[in-house]
Amino acid sequence: MALRISGKNLDIGEALRERIAGRVGDAAQRYIDGRVNGHVTVEKEAHGFRTVAALHLPTGMSLQAEAFAADPYAACDLGVERIEKRLRRYARRLKDRAGHQAAPAGVEMPYVVIETPKEAVHDEAESAFEPVIIAEQTTSLRRMTVAEAVLELDLTGASALVFLHAVHGRVNVVYRRSDGHVGWIDPPATANGAA
């Protein structure tokens, strides 16, 4: 297990570092035989502490959890508790689907993340607003069923997931709706059979 523990705007003491490493290590060993890489960042903010944990599993899945509390130990405990819960859920669902073979890795597809501004100015310039591209990279799309995609969406805490449908191979999207339900976009095949 390779786990990087760091502090942002504060110095992480050895006791807190060992506490985080011990709890994450125990959970990883219990649920996925300890094969995990990741990082935990504890950040001091204006009115408390935020802990962000991200674990990268050997299957290619990434689990993320975030917590906020007034005390750094409480924030870490809450963040680690959430990542443990996601690991437990992931292991249980893998066990429930035992016997199914893993799908092929997928294909490389470029993607772009666009962020809207935090504070919107309400004037005539707003209608001419062009969002800024803040991240662009190439990643591989995994071939999976819709159920597997929803599972990954739940486990990662992401708002959307793009994947290749296991049956027909077209690009699909599952996303978290504002009402809490999950939406699924499955575009129809074009006349030449491509998506």
C-alpha positions, 0 to 999 in steps of 0.5 A, spaced: 500 500 500 502 506 497 499 512 501 501 519 501 498 523 507 499 531 506 497 537 510 495 544 506 496 550 510 498 546 516 503 541 519 501 534 519 504 531 526 506 524 526 501 521 531 495 524 526 499 521 520 500 514 523 492 514 525 490 515 518 495 510 515 493 505 520 485 506 519 486 506 511 491 500 511 486 496 516 480 497 511 484 496 505 487 490 508 480 487 510 476 489 504 481 488 498 487 485 501 491 491 501 492 493 494 491 500 494 495 507 492 492 513 494 493 520 498 489 523 504 490 531 504 488 535 510 487 542 509 486 548 514 480 552 512 477 559 515 473 555 520 475 548 520 479 543 517 477 539 510 480 532 509 480 529 502 481 522 501 482 518 494 484 511 493 486 508 486 484 500 486 488 495 482 481 494 478 482 501 475 476 504 480 478 510 484 474 512 491 474 519 493 471 521 500 471 528 503 469 531 510 469 537 514 470 538 521 472 543 526 478 539 529 483 536 524 482 529 528 475 529 527 475 531 520 480 525 518 476 520 522 470 522 518 474 522 512 477 515 513 470 513 515 467 515 509 472 512 505 472 505 509 464 505 507 466 506 500 471 500 500 466 496 504 460 497 499 465 496 493 468 489 496 460 487 497 458 489 490 464 485 487 462 479 492 455 479 489 457 479 482 463 474 483 463 469 477 463 475 472 469 476 468 472 483 467 471 487 461 476 489 456 480 495 458 476 500 453 479 505 448 483 512 449 478 518 449 480 525 450 475 529 455 475 536 458 473 539 464 469 546 464 468 550 470 463 555 471 465 561 475 464 561 483 461 568 483 457 570 477 456 578 475 449 580 473 450 584 467 450 585 460 457 581 460 454 575 463 450 573 456 457 573 453 460 569 458 465 563 455 467 558 460 474 557 461 477 550 460 481 548 466 483 541 465 484 537 459 487 530 458 486 523 455 483 518 459 481 511 457 474 509 457 472 502 460 467 498 457 462 496 463 454 495 464 450 500 466 449 497 473 457 497 473 457 505 471 452 506 476 456 503 482 462 506 480 458 513 480 456 512 487 463 509 489 467 515 487 462 521 488 463 524 481 457 527 478 457 524 472 461 518 468 462 517 461 463 509 459 463 504 453 456 500 453 458 493 454 453 490 449 453 495 443 460 499 445 457 506 444 459 511 449 454 512 454 453 517 460 450 516 467 450 522 471 447 524 478 440 528 477 439 534 482 433 530 485 438 525 487 436 520 482 441 517 477 440 519 469 443 515 463 444 517 456 444 512 451 445 515 444 442 511 438 446 508 433 447 512 427 446 510 420 453 507 419 453 504 426 458 508 429 456 512 435 
